């Protein structure tokens, strides 16, 4: 699977970029199937409410409003609403499977293990990438799933946490791995802070504070973690 990302400043080169992919596929005995290809355009909010005119669609490729990328539903509005709806549907199926297991005599301890391996794992899958784009309504819908699991006896009292605590736990574990592993793929995104002769307050990490330049920066994992752990 190949993803082609073209910035708005180079939108006039979309066709030529697609031809490069087509030529590369042909050179490697592959075929670019346009019927299976999808195009997703991220449109920024218009200035003072004026709508932004997206570029014309690429020839032979369907333009969609949302796309599943590595298991995460991404929409053209850069929100997590579509992914949360997909999660709720999947969790409902898993809760039904847990009910069937309980009807067949599965003990409560085993049901809790299955719930952690299915419901909790699905809620936290790639959460550092999309949890920052969740609205308050999205988080409330996810919290309702956890409350339902506890009410049905699929989670222990030790698992009685909110979805915010789940997301924060996953974020902390990933950030710790990045800090401790100099060869981590995300390490170049968080450069070390340059040495200073000033006696500054100690911080939980020695990374450079990056500039927050837009609304979306506050929702990026690296920006969230660097600024949260800097005070």
PyMOL commands that place a pseudoatom at each C-alpha (Angstrom):
pseudoatom trace, name=CA, resn=UNK, resi=1, chain=A, elem=C, hetatm=0, pos=[0.000, 0.000, 0.000]
pseudoatom trace, name=CA, resn=UNK, resi=2, chain=A, elem=C, hetatm=0, pos=[1.360, 3.409, -1.009]
pseudoatom trace, name=CA, resn=UNK, resi=3, chain=A, elem=C, hetatm=0, pos=[0.362, 6.870, 0.233]
pseudoatom trace, name=CA, resn=UNK, resi=4, chain=A, elem=C, hetatm=0, pos=[1.097, 9.962, -1.847]
pseudoatom trace, name=CA, resn=UNK, resi=5, chain=A, elem=C, hetatm=0, pos=[1.036, 13.228, 0.104]
pseudoatom trace, name=CA, resn=UNK, resi=6, chain=A, elem=C, hetatm=0, pos=[0.913, 16.432, -1.932]
pseudoatom trace, name=CA, resn=UNK, resi=7, chain=A, elem=C, hetatm=0, pos=[0.873, 19.798, -0.086]
pseudoatom trace, name=CA, resn=UNK, resi=8, chain=A, elem=C, hetatm=0, pos=[-1.522, 22.515, -1.151]
pseudoatom trace, name=CA, resn=UNK, resi=9, chain=A, elem=C, hetatm=0, pos=[1.344, 24.622, -2.500]
pseudoatom trace, name=CA, resn=UNK, resi=10, chain=A, elem=C, hetatm=0, pos=[2.069, 21.880, -5.055]
pseudoatom trace, name=CA, resn=UNK, resi=11, chain=A, elem=C, hetatm=0, pos=[-1.477, 20.856, -5.930]
pseudoatom trace, name=CA, resn=UNK, resi=12, chain=A, elem=C, hetatm=0, pos=[-0.817, 21.511, -9.620]
pseudoatom trace, name=CA, resn=UNK, resi=13, chain=A, elem=C, hetatm=0, pos=[1.727, 18.665, -9.608]
pseudoatom trace, name=CA, resn=UNK, resi=14, chain=A, elem=C, hetatm=0, pos=[-0.741, 15.949, -8.506]
pseudoatom trace, name=CA, resn=UNK, resi=15, chain=A, elem=C, hetatm=0, pos=[-1.044, 14.454, -11.987]
pseudoatom trace, name=CA, resn=UNK, resi=16, chain=A, elem=C, hetatm=0, pos=[2.715, 14.353, -12.527]
pseudoatom trace, name=CA, resn=UNK, resi=17, chain=A, elem=C, hetatm=0, pos=[3.245, 12.783, -9.086]
pseudoatom trace, name=CA, resn=UNK, resi=18, chain=A, elem=C, hetatm=0, pos=[0.697, 10.099, -9.935]
pseudoatom trace, name=CA, resn=UNK, resi=19, chain=A, elem=C, hetatm=0, pos=[2.516, 9.437, -13.191]
pseudoatom trace, name=CA, resn=UNK, resi=20, chain=A, elem=C, hetatm=0, pos=[5.728, 8.941, -11.209]
pseudoatom trace, name=CA, resn=UNK, resi=21, chain=A, elem=C, hetatm=0, pos=[3.972, 6.320, -9.098]
pseudoatom trace, name=CA, resn=UNK, resi=22, chain=A, elem=C, hetatm=0, pos=[2.560, 4.713, -12.244]
pseudoatom trace, name=CA, resn=UNK, resi=23, chain=A, elem=C, hetatm=0, pos=[6.003, 4.588, -13.877]
pseudoatom trace, name=CA, resn=UNK, resi=24, chain=A, elem=C, hetatm=0, pos=[7.600, 3.186, -10.721]
pseudoatom trace, name=CA, resn=UNK, resi=25, chain=A, elem=C, hetatm=0, pos=[4.932, 0.458, -10.530]
pseudoatom trace, name=CA, resn=UNK, resi=26, chain=A, elem=C, hetatm=0, pos=[5.418, -0.433, -14.196]
pseudoatom trace, name=CA, resn=UNK, resi=27, chain=A, elem=C, hetatm=0, pos=[9.196, -0.622, -13.727]
pseudoatom trace, name=CA, resn=UNK, resi=28, chain=A, elem=C, hetatm=0, pos=[8.674, -3.098, -10.860]
pseudoatom trace, name=CA, resn=UNK, resi=29, chain=A, elem=C, hetatm=0, pos=[6.160, -5.292, -12.719]
pseudoatom trace, name=CA, resn=UNK, resi=30, chain=A, elem=C, hetatm=0, pos=[3.223, -3.785, -10.847]
pseudoatom trace, name=CA, resn=UNK, resi=31, chain=A, elem=C, hetatm=0, pos=[0.071, -2.000, -11.951]
pseudoatom trace, name=CA, resn=UNK, resi=32, chain=A, elem=C, hetatm=0, pos=[-1.491, 1.109, -10.459]
pseudoatom trace, name=CA, resn=UNK, resi=33, chain=A, elem=C, hetatm=0, pos=[-5.179, 0.236, -10.092]
pseudoatom trace, name=CA, resn=UNK, resi=34, chain=A, elem=C, hetatm=0, pos=[-7.037, 3.556, -10.148]
pseudoatom trace, name=CA, resn=UNK, resi=35, chain=A, elem=C, hetatm=0, pos=[-10.347, 1.873, -9.276]
pseudoatom trace, name=CA, resn=UNK, resi=36, chain=A, elem=C, hetatm=0, pos=[-8.874, 0.851, -5.899]
pseudoatom trace, name=CA, resn=UNK, resi=37, chain=A, elem=C, hetatm=0, pos=[-7.125, 4.174, -5.349]
pseudoatom trace, name=CA, resn=UNK, resi=38, chain=A, elem=C, hetatm=0, pos=[-8.760, 6.904, -3.283]
pseudoatom trace, name=CA, resn=UNK, resi=39, chain=A, elem=C, hetatm=0, pos=[-8.150, 10.632, -2.978]
pseudoatom trace, name=CA, resn=UNK, resi=40, chain=A, elem=C, hetatm=0, pos=[-8.646, 12.562, 0.252]
pseudoatom trace, name=CA, resn=UNK, resi=41, chain=A, elem=C, hetatm=0, pos=[-8.387, 16.353, 0.331]
pseudoatom trace, name=CA, resn=UNK, resi=42, chain=A, elem=C, hetatm=0, pos=[-7.852, 18.113, 3.662]
pseudoatom trace, name=CA, resn=UNK, resi=43, chain=A, elem=C, hetatm=0, pos=[-9.481, 21.539, 3.489]
pseudoatom trace, name=CA, resn=UNK, resi=44, chain=A, elem=C, hetatm=0, pos=[-8.604, 24.242, 5.963]
pseudoatom trace, name=CA, resn=UNK, resi=45, chain=A, elem=C, hetatm=0, pos=[-11.248, 26.516, 7.360]
pseudoatom trace, name=CA, resn=UNK, resi=46, chain=A, elem=C, hetatm=0, pos=[-12.019, 29.408, 5.039]
pseudoatom trace, name=CA, resn=UNK, resi=47, chain=A, elem=C, hetatm=0, pos=[-10.954, 32.893, 5.975]
pseudoatom trace, name=CA, resn=UNK, resi=48, chain=A, elem=C, hetatm=0, pos=[-13.833, 34.623, 7.798]
pseudoatom trace, name=CA, resn=UNK, resi=49, chain=A, elem=C, hetatm=0, pos=[-16.211, 31.810, 6.936]
pseudoatom trace, name=CA, resn=UNK, resi=50, chain=A, elem=C, hetatm=0, pos=[-15.555, 31.782, 3.196]
pseudoatom trace, name=CA, resn=UNK, resi=51, chain=A, elem=C, hetatm=0, pos=[-15.433, 28.218, 1.850]
pseudoatom trace, name=CA, resn=UNK, resi=52, chain=A, elem=C, hetatm=0, pos=[-12.171, 26.962, 0.408]
pseudoatom trace, name=CA, resn=UNK, resi=53, chain=A, elem=C, hetatm=0, pos=[-12.361, 25.627, -3.140]
pseudoatom trace, name=CA, resn=UNK, resi=54, chain=A, elem=C, hetatm=0, pos=[-10.601, 22.230, -3.314]
pseudoatom trace, name=CA, resn=UNK, resi=55, chain=A, elem=C, hetatm=0, pos=[-8.603, 21.307, -6.402]
pseudoatom trace, name=CA, resn=UNK, resi=56, chain=A, elem=C, hetatm=0, pos=[-10.293, 19.240, -9.130]
pseudoatom trace, name=CA, resn=UNK, resi=57, chain=A, elem=C, hetatm=0, pos=[-10.249, 15.473, -8.544]
pseudoatom trace, name=CA, resn=UNK, resi=58, chain=A, elem=C, hetatm=0, pos=[-7.534, 13.371, -10.108]
pseudoatom trace, name=CA, resn=UNK, resi=59, chain=A, elem=C, hetatm=0, pos=[-8.549, 11.560, -13.264]
pseudoatom trace, name=CA, resn=UNK, resi=60, chain=A, elem=C, hetatm=0, pos=[-9.828, 8.043, -12.675]
pseudoatom trace, name=CA, resn=UNK, resi=61, chain=A, elem=C, hetatm=0, pos=[-9.508, 8.192, -8.886]
pseudoatom trace, name=CA, resn=UNK, resi=62, chain=A, elem=C, hetatm=0, pos=[-12.482, 8.515, -6.550]
pseudoatom trace, name=CA, resn=UNK, resi=63, chain=A, elem=C, hetatm=0, pos=[-12.469, 11.368, -4.058]
pseudoatom trace, name=CA, resn=UNK, resi=64, chain=A, elem=C, hetatm=0, pos=[-13.710, 10.364, -0.610]
pseudoatom trace, name=CA, resn=UNK, resi=65, chain=A, elem=C, hetatm=0, pos=[-14.537, 12.134, 2.640]
pseudoatom trace, name=CA, resn=UNK, resi=66, chain=A, elem=C, hetatm=0, pos=[-12.761, 9.630, 4.879]
pseudoatom trace, name=CA, resn=UNK, resi=67, chain=A, elem=C, hetatm=0, pos=[-10.086, 6.993, 4.445]
pseudoatom trace, name=CA, resn=UNK, resi=68, chain=A, elem=C, hetatm=0, pos=[-8.761, 4.168, 6.572]
pseudoatom trace, name=CA, resn=UNK, resi=69, chain=A, elem=C, hetatm=0, pos=[-5.009, 4.564, 7.006]
pseudoatom trace, name=CA, resn=UNK, resi=70, chain=A, elem=C, hetatm=0, pos=[-3.167, 1.862, 8.958]
pseudoatom trace, name=CA, resn=UNK, resi=71, chain=A, elem=C, hetatm=0, pos=[-6.328, 1.015, 10.867]
pseudoatom trace, name=CA, resn=UNK, resi=72, chain=A, elem=C, hetatm=0, pos=[-7.303, 4.608, 11.694]
pseudoatom trace, name=CA, resn=UNK, resi=73, chain=A, elem=C, hetatm=0, pos=[-10.218, 6.385, 10.024]
pseudoatom trace, name=CA, resn=UNK, resi=74, chain=A, elem=C, hetatm=0, pos=[-9.041, 9.798, 8.794]
pseudoatom trace, name=CA, resn=UNK, resi=75, chain=A, elem=C, hetatm=0, pos=[-11.542, 12.320, 7.430]
pseudoatom trace, name=CA, resn=UNK, resi=76, chain=A, elem=C, hetatm=0, pos=[-11.150, 15.525, 5.453]
pseudoatom trace, name=CA, resn=UNK, resi=77, chain=A, elem=C, hetatm=0, pos=[-12.047, 17.647, 8.501]
pseudoatom trace, name=CA, resn=UNK, resi=78, chain=A, elem=C, hetatm=0, pos=[-9.110, 16.329, 10.565]
pseudoatom trace, name=CA, resn=UNK, resi=79, chain=A, elem=C, hetatm=0, pos=[-11.342, 15.139, 13.391]
pseudoatom trace, name=CA, resn=UNK, resi=80, chain=A, elem=C, hetatm=0, pos=[-11.627, 11.779, 15.148]
pseudoatom trace, name=CA, resn=UNK, resi=81, chain=A, elem=C, hetatm=0, pos=[-15.414, 11.532, 14.832]
pseudoatom trace, name=CA, resn=UNK, resi=82, chain=A, elem=C, hetatm=0, pos=[-15.372, 8.907, 12.065]
pseudoatom trace, name=CA, resn=UNK, resi=83, chain=A, elem=C, hetatm=0, pos=[-12.759, 6.808, 13.841]
pseudoatom trace, name=CA, resn=UNK, resi=84, chain=A, elem=C, hetatm=0, pos=[-14.676, 6.961, 17.123]
pseudoatom trace, name=CA, resn=UNK, resi=85, chain=A, elem=C, hetatm=0, pos=[-17.847, 5.802, 15.371]
pseudoatom trace, name=CA, resn=UNK, resi=86, chain=A, elem=C, hetatm=0, pos=[-15.883, 2.930, 13.840]
pseudoatom trace, name=CA, resn=UNK, resi=87, chain=A, elem=C, hetatm=0, pos=[-14.507, 2.031, 17.280]
pseudoatom trace, name=CA, resn=UNK, resi=88, chain=A, elem=C, hetatm=0, pos=[-17.936, 2.025, 18.889]
pseudoatom trace, name=CA, resn=UNK, resi=89, chain=A, elem=C, hetatm=0, pos=[-19.269, -0.351, 16.240]
pseudoatom trace, name=CA, resn=UNK, resi=90, chain=A, elem=C, hetatm=0, pos=[-16.316, -2.704, 16.709]
pseudoatom trace, name=CA, resn=UNK, resi=91, chain=A, elem=C, hetatm=0, pos=[-16.583, -2.585, 20.509]
pseudoatom trace, name=CA, resn=UNK, resi=92, chain=A, elem=C, hetatm=0, pos=[-20.292, -3.441, 20.342]
pseudoatom trace, name=CA, resn=UNK, resi=93, chain=A, elem=C, hetatm=0, pos=[-19.437, -6.604, 18.437]
pseudoatom trace, name=CA, resn=UNK, resi=94, chain=A, elem=C, hetatm=0, pos=[-16.765, -7.488, 20.970]
pseudoatom trace, name=CA, resn=UNK, resi=95, chain=A, elem=C, hetatm=0, pos=[-19.142, -6.951, 23.872]
pseudoatom trace, name=CA, resn=UNK, resi=96, chain=A, elem=C, hetatm=0, pos=[-21.560, -9.353, 22.229]
pseudoatom trace, name=CA, resn=UNK, resi=97, chain=A, elem=C, hetatm=0, pos=[-18.764, -11.921, 21.952]
pseudoatom trace, name=CA, resn=UNK, resi=98, chain=A, elem=C, hetatm=0, pos=[-17.996, -11.442, 25.642]
pseudoatom trace, name=CA, resn=UNK, resi=99, chain=A, elem=C, hetatm=0, pos=[-21.662, -12.027, 26.479]
pseudoatom trace, name=CA, resn=UNK, resi=100, chain=A, elem=C, hetatm=0, pos=[-21.558, -15.296, 24.511]
pseudoatom trace, name=CA, resn=UNK, resi=101, chain=A, elem=C, hetatm=0, pos=[-18.420, -16.368, 26.383]
pseudoatom trace, name=CA, resn=UNK, resi=102, chain=A, elem=C, hetatm=0, pos=[-20.081, -15.634, 29.722]
pseudoatom trace, name=CA, resn=UNK, resi=103, chain=A, elem=C, hetatm=0, pos=[-23.161, -17.630, 28.674]
pseudoatom trace, name=CA, resn=UNK, resi=104, chain=A, elem=C, hetatm=0, pos=[-20.870, -20.608, 28.015]
pseudoatom trace, name=CA, resn=UNK, resi=105, chain=A, elem=C, hetatm=0, pos=[-19.474, -20.467, 31.533]
pseudoatom trace, name=CA, resn=UNK, resi=106, chain=A, elem=C, hetatm=0, pos=[-16.270, -18.459, 31.078]
pseudoatom trace, name=CA, resn=UNK, resi=107, chain=A, elem=C, hetatm=0, pos=[-15.097, -17.250, 34.523]
pseudoatom trace, name=CA, resn=UNK, resi=108, chain=A, elem=C, hetatm=0, pos=[-15.029, -13.542, 35.294]
pseudoatom trace, name=CA, resn=UNK, resi=109, chain=A, elem=C, hetatm=0, pos=[-11.228, -13.356, 35.463]
pseudoatom trace, name=CA, resn=UNK, resi=110, chain=A, elem=C, hetatm=0, pos=[-10.963, -14.730, 31.947]
pseudoatom trace, name=CA, resn=UNK, resi=111, chain=A, elem=C, hetatm=0, pos=[-13.647, -12.346, 30.719]
pseudoatom trace, name=CA, resn=UNK, resi=112, chain=A, elem=C, hetatm=0, pos=[-11.624, -9.445, 32.094]
pseudoatom trace, name=CA, resn=UNK, resi=113, chain=A, elem=C, hetatm=0, pos=[-8.525, -10.699, 30.268]
pseudoatom trace, name=CA, resn=UNK, resi=114, chain=A, elem=C, hetatm=0, pos=[-10.470, -10.964, 27.020]
pseudoatom trace, name=CA, resn=UNK, resi=115, chain=A, elem=C, hetatm=0, pos=[-11.929, -7.467, 27.503]
pseudoatom trace, name=CA, resn=UNK, resi=116, chain=A, elem=C, hetatm=0, pos=[-8.459, -6.002, 28.008]
pseudoatom trace, name=CA, resn=UNK, resi=117, chain=A, elem=C, hetatm=0, pos=[-7.149, -7.830, 24.949]
pseudoatom trace, name=CA, resn=UNK, resi=118, chain=A, elem=C, hetatm=0, pos=[-10.026, -6.736, 22.729]
pseudoatom trace, name=CA, resn=UNK, resi=119, chain=A, elem=C, hetatm=0, pos=[-11.964, -3.662, 23.883]
pseudoatom trace, name=CA, resn=UNK, resi=120, chain=A, elem=C, hetatm=0, pos=[-9.149, -1.854, 25.706]
pseudoatom trace, name=CA, resn=UNK, resi=121, chain=A, elem=C, hetatm=0, pos=[-6.554, -2.739, 23.067]
pseudoatom trace, name=CA, resn=UNK, resi=122, chain=A, elem=C, hetatm=0, pos=[-8.812, -1.475, 20.294]
pseudoatom trace, name=CA, resn=UNK, resi=123, chain=A, elem=C, hetatm=0, pos=[-9.501, 1.798, 22.113]
pseudoatom trace, name=CA, resn=UNK, resi=124, chain=A, elem=C, hetatm=0, pos=[-5.793, 2.454, 22.630]
pseudoatom trace, name=CA, resn=UNK, resi=125, chain=A, elem=C, hetatm=0, pos=[-4.570, 1.283, 19.207]
pseudoatom trace, name=CA, resn=UNK, resi=126, chain=A, elem=C, hetatm=0, pos=[-2.589, 4.175, 17.677]
pseudoatom trace, name=CA, resn=UNK, resi=127, chain=A, elem=C, hetatm=0, pos=[-4.233, 6.497, 20.207]
pseudoatom trace, name=CA, resn=UNK, resi=128, chain=A, elem=C, hetatm=0, pos=[-1.236, 8.888, 20.338]
pseudoatom trace, name=CA, resn=UNK, resi=129, chain=A, elem=C, hetatm=0, pos=[-1.907, 9.650, 16.663]
pseudoatom trace, name=CA, resn=UNK, resi=130, chain=A, elem=C, hetatm=0, pos=[-5.645, 10.368, 16.889]
pseudoatom trace, name=CA, resn=UNK, resi=131, chain=A, elem=C, hetatm=0, pos=[-6.644, 10.968, 20.516]
pseudoatom trace, name=CA, resn=UNK, resi=132, chain=A, elem=C, hetatm=0, pos=[-5.612, 14.615, 20.325]
pseudoatom trace, name=CA, resn=UNK, resi=133, chain=A, elem=C, hetatm=0, pos=[-8.258, 15.198, 17.655]
pseudoatom trace, name=CA, resn=UNK, resi=134, chain=A, elem=C, hetatm=0, pos=[-11.074, 13.836, 19.833]
pseudoatom trace, name=CA, resn=UNK, resi=135, chain=A, elem=C, hetatm=0, pos=[-13.710, 16.323, 20.873]
pseudoatom trace, name=CA, resn=UNK, resi=136, chain=A, elem=C, hetatm=0, pos=[-15.391, 16.297, 24.271]
pseudoatom trace, name=CA, resn=UNK, resi=137, chain=A, elem=C, hetatm=0, pos=[-18.358, 14.493, 22.719]
pseudoatom trace, name=CA, resn=UNK, resi=138, chain=A, elem=C, hetatm=0, pos=[-16.064, 11.820, 21.248]
pseudoatom trace, name=CA, resn=UNK, resi=139, chain=A, elem=C, hetatm=0, pos=[-14.434, 11.187, 24.613]
pseudoatom trace, name=CA, resn=UNK, resi=140, chain=A, elem=C, hetatm=0, pos=[-17.842, 10.973, 26.292]
pseudoatom trace, name=CA, resn=UNK, resi=141, chain=A, elem=C, hetatm=0, pos=[-18.912, 8.293, 23.807]
pseudoatom trace, name=CA, resn=UNK, resi=142, chain=A, elem=C, hetatm=0, pos=[-15.743, 6.295, 24.488]
pseudoatom trace, name=CA, resn=UNK, resi=143, chain=A, elem=C, hetatm=0, pos=[-16.178, 6.687, 28.249]
pseudoatom trace, name=CA, resn=UNK, resi=144, chain=A, elem=C, hetatm=0, pos=[-19.657, 5.205, 27.858]
pseudoatom trace, name=CA, resn=UNK, resi=145, chain=A, elem=C, hetatm=0, pos=[-18.097, 2.024, 26.451]
pseudoatom trace, name=CA, resn=UNK, resi=146, chain=A, elem=C, hetatm=0, pos=[-15.825, 1.685, 29.491]
pseudoatom trace, name=CA, resn=UNK, resi=147, chain=A, elem=C, hetatm=0, pos=[-18.718, 2.274, 31.884]
pseudoatom trace, name=CA, resn=UNK, resi=148, chain=A, elem=C, hetatm=0, pos=[-20.732, -0.389, 30.092]
pseudoatom trace, name=CA, resn=UNK, resi=149, chain=A, elem=C, hetatm=0, pos=[-17.860, -2.859, 30.398]
pseudoatom trace, name=CA, resn=UNK, resi=150, chain=A, elem=C, hetatm=0, pos=[-17.593, -2.220, 34.128]
pseudoatom trace, name=CA, resn=UNK, resi=151, chain=A, elem=C, hetatm=0, pos=[-21.357, -2.460, 34.592]
pseudoatom trace, name=CA, resn=UNK, resi=152, chain=A, elem=C, hetatm=0, pos=[-21.430, -5.835, 32.813]
pseudoatom trace, name=CA, resn=UNK, resi=153, chain=A, elem=C, hetatm=0, pos=[-18.498, -7.114, 34.920]
pseudoatom trace, name=CA, resn=UNK, resi=154, chain=A, elem=C, hetatm=0, pos=[-15.934, -7.294, 32.114]
pseudoatom trace, name=CA, resn=UNK, resi=155, chain=A, elem=C, hetatm=0, pos=[-13.454, -4.990, 33.888]
pseudoatom trace, name=CA, resn=UNK, resi=156, chain=A, elem=C, hetatm=0, pos=[-12.053, -5.120, 37.423]
pseudoatom trace, name=CA, resn=UNK, resi=157, chain=A, elem=C, hetatm=0, pos=[-12.037, -2.229, 39.852]
pseudoatom trace, name=CA, resn=UNK, resi=158, chain=A, elem=C, hetatm=0, pos=[-8.353, -1.748, 39.028]
pseudoatom trace, name=CA, resn=UNK, resi=159, chain=A, elem=C, hetatm=0, pos=[-9.392, -1.119, 35.414]
pseudoatom trace, name=CA, resn=UNK, resi=160, chain=A, elem=C, hetatm=0, pos=[-11.908, 1.551, 36.417]
pseudoatom trace, name=CA, resn=UNK, resi=161, chain=A, elem=C, hetatm=0, pos=[-10.230, 4.410, 34.576]
pseudoatom trace, name=CA, resn=UNK, resi=162, chain=A, elem=C, hetatm=0, pos=[-11.525, 6.995, 32.140]
pseudoatom trace, name=CA, resn=UNK, resi=163, chain=A, elem=C, hetatm=0, pos=[-10.630, 7.107, 28.485]
pseudoatom trace, name=CA, resn=UNK, resi=164, chain=A, elem=C, hetatm=0, pos=[-8.488, 10.194, 29.180]
pseudoatom trace, name=CA, resn=UNK, resi=165, chain=A, elem=C, hetatm=0, pos=[-6.407, 8.166, 31.645]
pseudoatom trace, name=CA, resn=UNK, resi=166, chain=A, elem=C, hetatm=0, pos=[-6.076, 5.356, 29.104]
pseudoatom trace, name=CA, resn=UNK, resi=167, chain=A, elem=C, hetatm=0, pos=[-4.856, 7.754, 26.435]
pseudoatom trace, name=CA, resn=UNK, resi=168, chain=A, elem=C, hetatm=0, pos=[-2.464, 9.441, 28.845]
pseudoatom trace, name=CA, resn=UNK, resi=169, chain=A, elem=C, hetatm=0, pos=[-0.987, 6.105, 29.903]
pseudoatom trace, name=CA, resn=UNK, resi=170, chain=A, elem=C, hetatm=0, pos=[-0.308, 5.121, 26.297]
pseudoatom trace, name=CA, resn=UNK, resi=171, chain=A, elem=C, hetatm=0, pos=[1.160, 8.554, 25.538]
pseudoatom trace, name=CA, resn=UNK, resi=172, chain=A, elem=C, hetatm=0, pos=[3.495, 8.320, 28.540]
pseudoatom trace, name=CA, resn=UNK, resi=173, chain=A, elem=C, hetatm=0, pos=[4.753, 4.866, 27.563]
pseudoatom trace, name=CA, resn=UNK, resi=174, chain=A, elem=C, hetatm=0, pos=[5.446, 5.901, 23.977]
pseudoatom trace, name=CA, resn=UNK, resi=175, chain=A, elem=C, hetatm=0, pos=[7.160, 9.144, 24.974]
pseudoatom trace, name=CA, resn=UNK, resi=176, chain=A, elem=C, hetatm=0, pos=[9.349, 7.289, 27.455]
pseudoatom trace, name=CA, resn=UNK, resi=177, chain=A, elem=C, hetatm=0, pos=[10.424, 4.849, 24.745]
pseudoatom trace, name=CA, resn=UNK, resi=178, chain=A, elem=C, hetatm=0, pos=[11.321, 7.754, 22.460]
pseudoatom trace, name=CA, resn=UNK, resi=179, chain=A, elem=C, hetatm=0, pos=[13.364, 9.490, 25.168]
pseudoatom trace, name=CA, resn=UNK, resi=180, chain=A, elem=C, hetatm=0, pos=[15.269, 6.354, 26.178]
pseudoatom trace, name=CA, resn=UNK, resi=181, chain=A, elem=C, hetatm=0, pos=[15.897, 4.999, 22.675]
pseudoatom trace, name=CA, resn=UNK, resi=182, chain=A, elem=C, hetatm=0, pos=[18.247, 7.176, 20.621]
pseudoatom trace, name=CA, resn=UNK, resi=183, chain=A, elem=C, hetatm=0, pos=[17.494, 5.062, 17.532]
pseudoatom trace, name=CA, resn=UNK, resi=184, chain=A, elem=C, hetatm=0, pos=[13.727, 5.521, 17.759]
pseudoatom trace, name=CA, resn=UNK, resi=185, chain=A, elem=C, hetatm=0, pos=[12.114, 6.600, 14.491]
pseudoatom trace, name=CA, resn=UNK, resi=186, chain=A, elem=C, hetatm=0, pos=[10.507, 9.625, 16.210]
pseudoatom trace, name=CA, resn=UNK, resi=187, chain=A, elem=C, hetatm=0, pos=[13.742, 10.763, 17.855]
pseudoatom trace, name=CA, resn=UNK, resi=188, chain=A, elem=C, hetatm=0, pos=[14.577, 13.317, 15.083]
pseudoatom trace, name=CA, resn=UNK, resi=189, chain=A, elem=C, hetatm=0, pos=[11.270, 15.096, 15.796]
pseudoatom trace, name=CA, resn=UNK, resi=190, chain=A, elem=C, hetatm=0, pos=[12.341, 16.007, 19.332]
pseudoatom trace, name=CA, resn=UNK, resi=191, chain=A, elem=C, hetatm=0, pos=[15.901, 17.407, 19.193]
pseudoatom trace, name=CA, resn=UNK, resi=192, chain=A, elem=C, hetatm=0, pos=[17.908, 17.896, 22.356]
pseudoatom trace, name=CA, resn=UNK, resi=193, chain=A, elem=C, hetatm=0, pos=[17.909, 21.264, 24.044]
pseudoatom trace, name=CA, resn=UNK, resi=194, chain=A, elem=C, hetatm=0, pos=[21.116, 23.227, 23.395]
pseudoatom trace, name=CA, resn=UNK, resi=195, chain=A, elem=C, hetatm=0, pos=[23.376, 23.769, 26.392]
pseudoatom trace, name=CA, resn=UNK, resi=196, chain=A, elem=C, hetatm=0, pos=[22.726, 26.906, 28.395]
pseudoatom trace, name=CA, resn=UNK, resi=197, chain=A, elem=C, hetatm=0, pos=[24.700, 28.761, 31.055]
pseudoatom trace, name=CA, resn=UNK, resi=198, chain=A, elem=C, hetatm=0, pos=[21.532, 29.826, 32.861]
pseudoatom trace, name=CA, resn=UNK, resi=199, chain=A, elem=C, hetatm=0, pos=[20.325, 28.066, 35.986]
pseudoatom trace, name=CA, resn=UNK, resi=200, chain=A, elem=C, hetatm=0, pos=[16.912, 26.979, 34.727]
pseudoatom trace, name=CA, resn=UNK, resi=201, chain=A, elem=C, hetatm=0, pos=[14.304, 24.940, 36.524]
pseudoatom trace, name=CA, resn=UNK, resi=202, chain=A, elem=C, hetatm=0, pos=[14.708, 21.169, 36.127]
pseudoatom trace, name=CA, resn=UNK, resi=203, chain=A, elem=C, hetatm=0, pos=[12.384, 19.520, 33.627]
pseudoatom trace, name=CA, resn=UNK, resi=204, chain=A, elem=C, hetatm=0, pos=[11.239, 15.949, 33.137]
pseudoatom trace, name=CA, resn=UNK, resi=205, chain=A, elem=C, hetatm=0, pos=[12.994, 15.856, 29.756]
pseudoatom trace, name=CA, resn=UNK, resi=206, chain=A, elem=C, hetatm=0, pos=[15.919, 17.623, 28.136]
pseudoatom trace, name=CA, resn=UNK, resi=207, chain=A, elem=C, hetatm=0, pos=[14.300, 18.191, 24.746]
pseudoatom trace, name=CA, resn=UNK, resi=208, chain=A, elem=C, hetatm=0, pos=[13.905, 21.394, 22.799]
pseudoatom trace, name=CA, resn=UNK, resi=209, chain=A, elem=C, hetatm=0, pos=[10.503, 23.080, 23.011]
pseudoatom trace, name=CA, resn=UNK, resi=210, chain=A, elem=C, hetatm=0, pos=[9.204, 23.285, 19.450]
pseudoatom trace, name=CA, resn=UNK, resi=211, chain=A, elem=C, hetatm=0, pos=[7.176, 26.176, 18.109]
pseudoatom trace, name=CA, resn=UNK, resi=212, chain=A, elem=C, hetatm=0, pos=[3.419, 25.799, 18.184]
pseudoatom trace, name=CA, resn=UNK, resi=213, chain=A, elem=C, hetatm=0, pos=[2.459, 27.426, 14.921]
pseudoatom trace, name=CA, resn=UNK, resi=214, chain=A, elem=C, hetatm=0, pos=[-1.138, 26.376, 14.314]
pseudoatom trace, name=CA, resn=UNK, resi=215, chain=A, elem=C, hetatm=0, pos=[-4.334, 25.061, 15.826]
pseudoatom trace, name=CA, resn=UNK, resi=216, chain=A, elem=C, hetatm=0, pos=[-3.456, 21.500, 14.846]
pseudoatom trace, name=CA, resn=UNK, resi=217, chain=A, elem=C, hetatm=0, pos=[-0.098, 21.608, 16.634]
pseudoatom trace, name=CA, resn=UNK, resi=218, chain=A, elem=C, hetatm=0, pos=[-1.834, 21.380, 20.011]
pseudoatom trace, name=CA, resn=UNK, resi=219, chain=A, elem=C, hetatm=0, pos=[-3.251, 18.032, 18.932]
pseudoatom trace, name=CA, resn=UNK, resi=220, chain=A, elem=C, hetatm=0, pos=[-0.008, 16.471, 17.729]
pseudoatom trace, name=CA, resn=UNK, resi=221, chain=A, elem=C, hetatm=0, pos=[1.521, 13.857, 20.006]
pseudoatom trace, name=CA, resn=UNK, resi=222, chain=A, elem=C, hetatm=0, pos=[5.034, 15.334, 20.103]
pseudoatom trace, name=CA, resn=UNK, resi=223, chain=A, elem=C, hetatm=0, pos=[3.831, 18.872, 20.848]
pseudoatom trace, name=CA, resn=UNK, resi=224, chain=A, elem=C, hetatm=0, pos=[1.423, 17.637, 23.521]
pseudoatom trace, name=CA, resn=UNK, resi=225, chain=A, elem=C, hetatm=0, pos=[4.038, 15.622, 25.355]
pseudoatom trace, name=CA, resn=UNK, resi=226, chain=A, elem=C, hetatm=0, pos=[6.893, 18.102, 25.132]
pseudoatom trace, name=CA, resn=UNK, resi=227, chain=A, elem=C, hetatm=0, pos=[4.858, 20.967, 26.553]
pseudoatom trace, name=CA, resn=UNK, resi=228, chain=A, elem=C, hetatm=0, pos=[3.023, 18.869, 29.110]
pseudoatom trace, name=CA, resn=UNK, resi=229, chain=A, elem=C, hetatm=0, pos=[6.261, 17.534, 30.606]
pseudoatom trace, name=CA, resn=UNK, resi=230, chain=A, elem=C, hetatm=0, pos=[8.165, 20.814, 30.453]
pseudoatom trace, name=CA, resn=UNK, resi=231, chain=A, elem=C, hetatm=0, pos=[6.841, 22.348, 33.642]
for i in range(1, 231): cmd.bond("trace and resi %d" % i, "trace and resi %d" % (i + 1))
show_as sticks, trace
zoom trace
